[in-house]
Amino acid sequence: MAGSLNSNSVLWAVDEATGKDASGATATIPTNKEVYGAAVGYKVARGEIALDGTNPTSVAHGLTTCVAFTATLKGTAAPGTSTSVLTANINGSNVDVYAWKPTSTTDTTLTASGGTETFYWTAIGT
């Protein structure tokens, strides 16, 4: 599925194989990374990377200007005393991602993590 716009600039799902939306109408699928509707002119960059254990791990987002960034740990298991929280700081052409873990199973105070877990990231900008 891909996104496309109707005449009201509303994003909706389009089947890439058929080029049709849920109603069966033919839709135009944008070929660039631009976001339409309320965020005209913005682009979305995304990826998957592993923490490098240095805290922070720097991510090159590839945008001219980054205005928003999210990071989510990859996985399905509870983190236990491994990296459990990611925070980020937009820093020019990079975003510094900081990893945090509980001090121990009995002390949930967060401390810097030297973990190497993989995470997904999304950046929005121009």
C-alpha positions in Angstrom: 0.0 0.0 0.0 1.1 3.6 -0.7 -0.3 7.0 0.1 -2.1 9.2 -2.4 -4.3 12.3 -2.3 -7.9 13.0 -3.1 -9.2 16.4 -4.2 -9.4 17.6 -0.6 -5.7 16.9 0.0 -6.5 14.0 2.3 -4.0 11.1 2.4 -5.5 7.6 1.8 -4.2 4.1 1.1 -3.6 2.9 -2.4 -2.8 -0.6 -3.6 0.6 -0.3 -5.4 -0.1 -3.4 -7.5 -3.4 -2.1 -9.0 -3.0 1.6 -8.4 -6.6 1.7 -7.0 -7.9 3.0 -3.6 -10.4 1.2 -1.4 -13.3 2.5 -3.5 -11.7 1.0 -6.7 -10.9 4.4 -8.2 -7.5 4.9 -9.9 -5.1 7.0 -7.9 -1.9 8.8 -8.5 1.0 7.7 -6.3 3.6 10.4 -5.6 7.1 9.2 -6.5 9.0 11.6 -4.2 9.3 11.6 -0.5 7.2 14.8 0.0 4.4 14.9 2.5 1.2 16.4 1.3 -1.9 17.9 3.0 -1.2 19.9 6.2 2.6 19.4 5.9 3.1 20.5 2.3 6.8 20.8 1.5 8.1 18.6 4.2 9.9 15.3 3.5 10.2 12.1 5.5 13.4 10.1 6.0 13.5 6.9 7.8 15.8 4.0 8.6 17.0 1.2 10.9 20.3 1.3 12.7 22.0 -0.2 15.7 23.2 1.7 18.7 27.0 1.9 18.6 27.5 1.6 22.3 29.0 5.1 22.7 25.9 7.0 23.8 25.0 9.0 21.9 24.7 7.2 18.6 24.7 9.7 15.7 22.2 9.3 12.9 22.6 11.1 9.6 19.0 11.9 8.5 19.8 13.2 5.0 17.5 16.2 5.2 18.4 19.8 4.7 16.7 20.7 8.0 15.2 18.3 10.5 12.2 19.5 12.5 11.1 16.3 14.2 12.6 12.9 14.9 11.4 9.7 16.5 13.3 6.5 17.5 11.7 3.2 18.5 13.6 0.1 19.8 13.2 -2.9 17.4 12.0 -6.1 19.0 9.1 -7.9 20.6 10.5 -8.8 24.0 10.5 -6.8 27.2 13.9 -5.1 27.6 14.5 -6.1 31.2 17.7 -4.3 32.3 18.8 -3.7 28.8 18.2 -0.5 26.8 14.6 0.5 27.5 14.3 4.2 26.6 15.7 6.3 23.7 15.9 10.1 23.6 17.1 12.3 20.8 18.6 15.7 20.1 18.5 17.2 16.6 22.0 18.4 15.9 22.2 19.9 12.4 22.6 17.2 9.7 22.6 14.5 12.4 20.4 13.4 15.3 22.1 12.2 18.5 20.2 9.2 19.9 20.8 8.5 23.6 20.1 5.1 25.1 19.0 4.5 28.7 18.5 1.4 30.9 17.4 0.7 34.5 20.2 0.6 37.0 19.2 -2.9 38.1 16.1 -5.1 38.5 15.5 -3.5 41.9 16.5 0.1 41.0 14.6 1.6 38.1 16.6 4.8 38.0 17.7 5.3 34.4 21.4 5.3 33.6 23.3 5.6 30.3 23.3 2.4 28.3 26.2 1.1 26.3 23.9 -1.3 24.4 23.9 -2.1 20.8 20.2 -2.8 20.2 18.7 -1.9 16.8 16.1 0.8 16.5 13.9 2.3 13.8 14.0 6.1 13.2 11.9 8.6 11.4 12.9 12.2 10.6 10.7 15.0 9.2 12.0 18.1 7.6 12.9 19.9 4.4 
